[in-house]
Amino acid sequence: MNKRSFLVLICLAFLPVVLGADTVVEEIVARVNNQIITRSEYFRERDQLKQEAQQQDSANADKLFADREKDILRGLIDQQLMLEKAKDLGITADTDLIKRLDEIRKQMNLESMDDLEKAAQAQGVSFEDFKQNMRNQIITQKVIGQEVGSHIQVTKEEQQAFYDAHKNELQQPDSIRLSEVLIAPQKPAGDGKTPAGEDDPQQLAAAEAKAKEIVDQIRKGASFEELAKKNSNGPSAAQGGDLGEFKRGTLSKELEDTTFSMKPGDVSDVIRTKQGFVILKVTQHTPAGIPPLKDIEPRVQEAVYMQKLEPALRGYLTKLREEAFIQVRSGYVDTGASATQSNPIETTVKEANAKKLKKKKKFGIL
């Protein structure tokens, strides 16, 4: 093959995909075996990275984005390699995807999947793209767990060493975890008898009576979480009233004085708030200071696991790269590339097939 033909074929490998004579569909950024990564996929990932950096730390978003931008293509190639590996392993995500979507629906207090789709569309998000991204995430997590995570062991000695080395970081403030049952009075029907913005005295009395009745049921042994799901008008009703963790100083003085004096499992009397009548339960109380290792062992174990997972995962992905055919368009960089990975030159179909056959024989496929 002469030099001109060689250059033409290299250029053709990265020409935009076309339909017909003049209709440009997409520009190819990289090829991973028989799959492609397009320019729009690259920039969609780039935009998402910008949003995540802004949400994570708006003050330093530009620096966070700049630090991670170089690895965008690496991440897309990583994902494609793991999706292909999943096919070899017979890993799918259909059942898990349905469960995950249903969890999101419940968290958003939506009646049906159609409502979830409409909510996505209202945010300018393609529901099909949303589902596909979630499916890919589930599949890659399964591959990582099966191929990498399952081989990582965390010893008691490693946990102790991490605990000793990170005691200052493990320092925690006084905090509590709360759950609520909120009974909000019904709004006036607009009959003119009650001024706008004011609660109807009868509705207030009815809401307070209902809240007191719920407290009585809890005191007699009824499940706080179940009563919250059935009766609470708060946004956390679907989660059994769980409000999350609150550090000392973040609640109003009245609520802080009440809740921080309670023990885990204690339930408050009815408290009047702007939203209505609330019943609070302290589900956890974490005192200030460095907790003993036995109290945070799962947290420390997870931290050590993640420390070991990152290099192990990169090693695994490097191996996948060395077993794959990857081409990257000029101007883009795969920061995860291996010095020994194959970077084939596409010549003719016959030659390409011959290389694939040779590769299969090398790894004992044939």
Secondary structure, DSSP 8 states (H G I E B T S, - for coil): --HHHHHHHHHHHTS-EEETTTEEEE-EEEEETTEEEEHHHHHHHHHHHHHHHHHH-GGGHHHHHHHHHTTHHHHHHHHHHHHHHHHHHT---HHHHHHHHHHHHHHTT-SSHHHHHHHHHHTT--HHHHHHHHHHHHHHHHHHHHHTGGG----HHHHHHHHHHTHHHH-B--EEEEEEEEE------S-SSS-TTS--HHHHHHHHHHHHHHHHHHHTT--HHHHHHHH--STTGGGTTEEEEEETTSS-HHHHHHHTTS-TT-B---EEETTEEEEEEEEEEE-SB---GGGSHHHHHHHHHHHHHHHHHHHHHHHHHHTSBEEE-TT---TT--TTSB------HHHHHHHHHHHHHHTT--
